[in-house]
Amino acid sequence: MYGDPHLGWGPRFFAGCFMSDRIPMTRTGYDKIKADMDHLHNVKLPEILERLATARSEGDLTENAEYTGAQESRAMMEARINLLRDKLSRAILLDPAQFPKDRVAFGATVRVKDLSFDDEEEFTLVGAGEEDYDNGKILITSPLAQGLVDKKVGDRVEIDVPQGVLKFEILDIRNEQ
């Protein structure tokens, strides 16, 4: 279900995602997580179960390291699959095209000047399944993104993050959707 633009797209909307345990994401992010979950469930888990069956057929399970290792692998794989299934069940699908273009919003790429270090950085605010911190794609629910949401070019912001206070000036906002 896509988010309702009549609710407003400011920080309160995304903060509300925390309160309701909803996870904002695009259809692309949802599909990526679903494909990952399906691959783990239909390819990787059967491989582990095959290893488990082979180890079980070797006899005494009390001193069978292969069996114990396969059991641990199965438990970790099932936990990962359940985590992905949970994310998908709590997803709220958002269309970046529905957000304002003159403000920092979901799906926007924002160029900022770090006022403490006098350098420029660029962030794209994305949903679950699309985050890539090495390439500046940060989760819309992160403290950094929350501090940037709803700001305009020229605004100066101070954002409380676990490492301290970040001070930025918004230089540019791009919406490429």
Secondary structure as GFF3:
##gff-version 3
##sequence-region A 1 177
A	DSSP	three_ten_helix	5	7	.	.	.	ID=ss1
A	DSSP	alpha_helix	11	20	.	.	.	ID=ss2
A	DSSP	beta_strand	23	25	.	.	.	ID=ss3
A	DSSP	alpha_helix	27	39	.	.	.	ID=ss4
A	DSSP	pi_helix	40	44	.	.	.	ID=ss5
A	DSSP	alpha_helix	45	56	.	.	.	ID=ss6
A	DSSP	alpha_helix	65	89	.	.	.	ID=ss7
A	DSSP	beta_strand	91	93	.	.	.	ID=ss8
A	DSSP	three_ten_helix	96	98	.	.	.	ID=ss9
A	DSSP	beta_strand	109	114	.	.	.	ID=ss10
A	DSSP	beta_strand	119	126	.	.	.	ID=ss11
A	DSSP	three_ten_helix	133	135	.	.	.	ID=ss12
A	DSSP	beta_strand	137	139	.	.	.	ID=ss13
A	DSSP	alpha_helix	143	148	.	.	.	ID=ss14
A	DSSP	beta_strand	156	161	.	.	.	ID=ss15
A	DSSP	beta_strand	164	174	.	.	.	ID=ss16
###
